[in-house]
Amino acid sequence: MYQGQHALFYTQPPFGGALVTRAAHYDRNNGDGTHRLFVRLDDGSEVPLEGPQCDPAQPTAGCWSELP
């Protein structure tokens, strides 16, 4: 399950900026419509974040997707 590369979508700067992505790796399904991923930051560290999965063709801020 979820073996490929993943991305988290967010806006930069927050709340109204351009939609951008961060590389992430999948951790688990929370069972409530959200999933836990570890998102890679610019300094190489990773932070856990939780959010819903979205269609990579129509991403929205705060969701994640498997990259084709």
C-alpha positions as a Markdown table, in Angstrom:
| # | Residue | x | y | z |
|---|---|---|---|---|
| 1 | Met | 0.0 | 0.0 | 0.0 |
| 2 | Tyr | 1.3 | 3.5 | -0.9 |
| 3 | Gln | 4.7 | 2.4 | -2.1 |
| 4 | Gly | 5.5 | 5.4 | -4.4 |
| 5 | Gln | 6.7 | 9.0 | -3.8 |
| 6 | His | 4.3 | 11.2 | -2.0 |
| 7 | Ala | 3.8 | 15.0 | -1.7 |
| 8 | Leu | 2.0 | 17.3 | 0.7 |
| 9 | Phe | 0.3 | 20.3 | -0.9 |
| 10 | Tyr | 0.3 | 23.7 | 0.9 |
| 11 | Thr | 0.3 | 27.4 | 0.2 |
| 12 | Gln | 3.3 | 29.7 | 0.4 |
| 13 | Pro | 3.0 | 32.1 | 2.1 |
| 14 | Pro | 0.1 | 30.5 | 4.1 |
| 15 | Phe | -3.4 | 31.5 | 3.4 |
| 16 | Gly | -3.6 | 32.6 | -0.2 |
| 17 | Gly | -0.1 | 32.2 | -1.7 |
| 18 | Ala | 0.8 | 29.9 | -4.6 |
| 19 | Leu | 0.2 | 26.1 | -4.2 |
| 20 | Val | 3.5 | 24.3 | -3.6 |
| 21 | Thr | 4.5 | 20.8 | -2.6 |
| 22 | Arg | 6.8 | 19.1 | -0.1 |
| 23 | Ala | 8.2 | 15.6 | -0.5 |
| 24 | Ala | 6.8 | 13.2 | 2.1 |
| 25 | His | 6.7 | 9.5 | 2.9 |
| 26 | Tyr | 3.6 | 7.6 | 4.0 |
| 27 | Asp | 3.2 | 6.3 | 7.5 |
| 28 | Arg | -0.3 | 5.1 | 8.2 |
| 29 | Asn | -4.1 | 5.4 | 7.6 |
| 30 | Asn | -5.7 | 7.0 | 10.7 |
| 31 | Gly | -9.0 | 5.4 | 9.9 |
| 32 | Asp | -10.9 | 8.7 | 10.0 |
| 33 | Gly | -10.3 | 9.9 | 6.5 |
| 34 | Thr | -6.9 | 11.2 | 7.3 |
| 35 | His | -3.4 | 9.7 | 6.9 |
| 36 | Arg | -0.1 | 10.4 | 8.7 |
| 37 | Leu | 2.9 | 11.3 | 6.6 |
| 38 | Phe | 6.4 | 12.5 | 7.4 |
| 39 | Val | 7.1 | 15.7 | 5.4 |
| 40 | Arg | 10.7 | 16.6 | 4.5 |
| 41 | Leu | 11.8 | 20.2 | 5.3 |
| 42 | Asp | 14.5 | 22.3 | 3.6 |
| 43 | Asp | 17.1 | 21.4 | 6.2 |
| 44 | Gly | 16.5 | 17.7 | 5.6 |
| 45 | Ser | 14.6 | 17.0 | 8.8 |
| 46 | Glu | 11.1 | 15.5 | 8.7 |
| 47 | Val | 8.0 | 16.4 | 10.6 |
| 48 | Pro | 4.8 | 14.3 | 11.0 |
| 49 | Leu | 1.7 | 15.8 | 9.6 |
| 50 | Glu | -1.8 | 14.4 | 9.1 |
| 51 | Gly | -4.3 | 15.2 | 6.3 |
| 52 | Pro | -6.7 | 13.8 | 3.7 |
| 53 | Gln | -5.6 | 12.3 | 0.4 |
| 54 | Cys | -6.5 | 14.3 | -2.7 |
| 55 | Asp | -6.4 | 13.8 | -6.5 |
| 56 | Pro | -3.0 | 14.8 | -7.8 |
| 57 | Ala | -4.7 | 16.4 | -10.9 |
| 58 | Gln | -6.7 | 18.8 | -8.6 |
| 59 | Pro | -4.6 | 19.3 | -5.4 |
| 60 | Thr | -5.7 | 21.6 | -2.6 |
| 61 | Ala | -3.7 | 22.9 | 0.3 |
| 62 | Gly | -3.6 | 20.6 | 3.3 |
| 63 | Cys | -4.0 | 17.4 | 1.4 |
| 64 | Trp | -1.5 | 14.8 | 0.1 |
| 65 | Ser | -1.1 | 12.6 | -2.9 |
| 66 | Glu | 0.9 | 9.9 | -4.4 |
| 67 | Leu | 2.9 | 11.2 | -7.3 |
| 68 | Pro | 2.5 | 9.5 | -10.6 |
